[in-house]
């Protein structure tokens, strides 16, 4: 909706309010950044709003190396790099069966998967813990991938099924005439055509996996396997009074998200709106 | 014939097996466990019927506190987070320079993990050197200073302010998307008929945003019921259990006190509450999409 007429005064007021609000939103981040870049004595003596006397880039190196932020971050990156494609492949196969194979149980199976969206993670933790302990999968990557992929399935199927349904069925028939089997139909036709939906899902799944906390808290207890969320908490525990270092750690963990966000902002916004409409 | 009926199941199999293993079967087993008293270690579980549920309702004051906190959180989210989200969306849905920059700034905290937000804001609330108290000092408002996260009276609200900072962007983006689907014509017609801006808003914008409101309210309700990371990261449910919510109290009962039965019962309260929200929501949206 465009406005019919805008009084210049109203426009100026609008900018003032927006700039003020944006400043309020940015202050917490700036305060964290200022703290992270100060030396310990600088933090104690200079006013809180002052720029660092001398930028202490060493804080970052210390958090990165001794604080093990590098380890937590590469662990998380590894989990994301395996979990996201694996999960989406599994969800896409299922969504394909639900939409393009004349499956008699299609609607009831879809409803069955949707039930999963109603179940909070908490309602599965104890049995999952028993199961992973019995199968010796606690603190192993297969166990982590199993659990992480599992919780992505209902949402992934919901999104992909919604998109696959919009791909015209005539394409399937022409593929059949060209001698494409179902696997070929999946790889050569449906997957490439569904790329916009898949791209959105990749971004969302990546962020959800990167930010995951509860599952990591319960199922990854070995420090050398910790992800960024549980890692940051243990980092906070170990450096509770070392404020400059702690904030360097916080800032380090913000950066990857910021980069992904700036690169793919379009997907975040359109994807969120699209996924909800679908 | 058989291969044709079998084939869909083959494609479905990986998802189905994982879904059953990770979500479906465990949640049924949790339901079963909620009727027992068990510490998770001993081989035998003592059957107590609905005992865990009645205990929670009748005797567990922290559970009552947690329920109340979830309710407060929900009310705060539905008014403040949704309200500010709508206001920001309305302000940004105009010809403005730097619209994308503003939208980016307001939305960005939402993509951060709750734990990162919690860690950063814990520092902002630091009693001696945090931003809030330092700023109050600077303004000469020393008497307003608090140990925000360490006082039972202020802790929940302090955490909520951090959640507000993090969460506003989500409804804002949804409302923006909704606003962009509204055509220009009704506004022009209303303008010609002499409608005031607030009348256009009330009689055109709001009704046409109904779909978006359904989505925002549903996601807000679910998020408020599940809230965990930011509270665990900032207060861990303290001080004096004043910021416990259902999720964190479930975690404590199960994994700290080893009351598996009680924890399972709490998690089934969570399931029931989410069913109350999600079933009507799914019903509403599927009914729409079939039309």
Interface residues (C-beta under 8 A of the other chain):
Chain A: X1 X2 X3 X4 X6 X14 X15 X17 X18 X21 X22 X25 X26 X27 X28 X29 X31 X32 X35 X43 X44 X47 X48 X49 X90 X91 X93 X94 X96 X97 X98 X101 X102 X103 X104 X105 X106 X109 X113 X114 X115 X116 X117 X118 X119 X120 X122 X123 X124 X125 X126 X127 X128 X131 X146 X147 X149 X150 X151 X153 X154 X157 X182 X186 X207 X210 X211 X212 X213 X214 X218 X228 X229 X230 X232 X233 X236 X243 X246 X247 X249 X250 X253 X254 X257 X258 X260 X261 X262 X265 X268 X269 X272 X273 X276 X277
Chain B: X5 X7 X8 X9 X10 X11 X12 X14 X15 X16 X18 X19 X21 X22 X23 X24 X25 X26 X27 X29 X30 X31 X33 X40 X88 X91 X92 X93 X94 X95 X96 X100 X102 X103 X104 X105 X106 X107 X108 X109 X111 X112 X113 X114 X115 X116 X119 X120 X121 X122 X123 X124 X126 X129 X131 X134 X135 X138 X165 X170 X173 X174 X176 X177 X179 X180 X182 X184 X187 X188 X191 X205 X215 X219 X225 X226 X228 X229 X232 X233 X247 X250 X251 X254 X255 X260 X263 X264 X266 X267 X268 X270 X271 X274 X275 X278 X279 X282
